[in-house]
Amino acid sequence: MNRLSIVLPAKNEAPALAELLPRLRAMHPDAEIIVVDDGSTDTTRDVCANAGVQCLSSPYSMGNGAAIKRGARMASGDILVFMDGDGQHDPADVARLLGKLQQGYDMVVGARNWGSQAGVGRGLANTLYNWLASRMTGHHVADLTSGFRAVRADKFSEFIHLLPNGFSYPTTSTMAFFRSAYPVAYVPITAAQRVGKSHIRPLHDGVRFLLIIFKIATLYSPLKLFVPASGVFFLLGLANYARTFFLYDRLTNMSTLMWSAAVIVFLIGLISEQITALTYRRDE
């Protein structure tokens, strides 16, 4: 039977943990529960001790992703469940994720509905991220940024070195699983209002999410970035040639430059694709 480890990153979430941990322990008495205290200055450690839960403390804040990495390395379970320590995720949904995982998936993500989004702006941003990730991976991504997920530990450990220390670990892990052909499923969930104040900075972390999408796409499928970019340069050169031909009856250097850029960008993408294939080739 698979051993279950539940990892909760937490930074000054003592009030939420005081309510969450007893419920989690009651529903999963045999599970290993690890709270990764990301430099908290409140009573997080005392709350964990009172609940009989292991607390892995950091002397200073390293970031949500760093907490996930530390917790995953510490966990001894074959199956890992990651959930926020701020009270948004319902412990009852853990069983639903695990049930879906047993159907042959390597990762199951709790996909939030629109009502669970923290405001219209965050909801629109997440919709954009999901669309971009779906285009990059070629698979439907229902919730790219959800931190509530169940994964097989051996598969997740392959990508720990890719995970950033900030808030975009869900983005990176989701994209990595998809591009490595590890089956991913989504289970609809309703996230509650968080207890306390969010540590996410929408503009700063929003830009970071987009950068991570392009970073992972470059690592796993470079041509999906470089081919469209090459096509844009080619069409710009063609449009400029059509304009100068009808106006001046000649081919200008700008059109030639655009076409040259199209060829160069395409060749860079082709080389990147070959490097990626070699990088992720596995020995017997």
Sequence and secondary structure as in RCSB ss.txt:
>XXXX:A:sequence
MNRLSIVLPAKNEAPALAELLPRLRAMHPDAEIIVVDDGSTDTTRDVCANAGVQCLSSPYSMGNGAAIKRGARMA
SGDILVFMDGDGQHDPADVARLLGKLQQGYDMVVGARNWGSQAGVGRGLANTLYNWLASRMTGHHVADLTSGFRA
VRADKFSEFIHLLPNGFSYPTTSTMAFFRSAYPVAYVPITAAQRVGKSHIRPLHDGVRFLLIIFKIATLYSPLKL
FVPASGVFFLLGLANYARTFFLYDRLTNMSTLMWSAAVIVFLIGLISEQITALTYRRDE
>XXXX:A:secstr
   EEEEEEESS HHHHHHHHHHHHHH TTSEEEEEE S  SSHHHHHHHHT EEEE SS   HHHHHHHHHHH 
  SEEEE  SSS S THHHHHHHHHHTTT SEEEEEE GGGSSSHHHHHHHHHHHHHHHHHHSS  S TT   EE
EEHHHHGGGGGG  SSTTHHHHHHHHHHHTT  EEEEEE     SS     HHHHHHHHHHHHHHHHHHH THHH
HHHHHHHHHHHHHHHHHHHHHHHSS  HHHHHHHHHHHHHHHHHHHHHHHHHHHT    
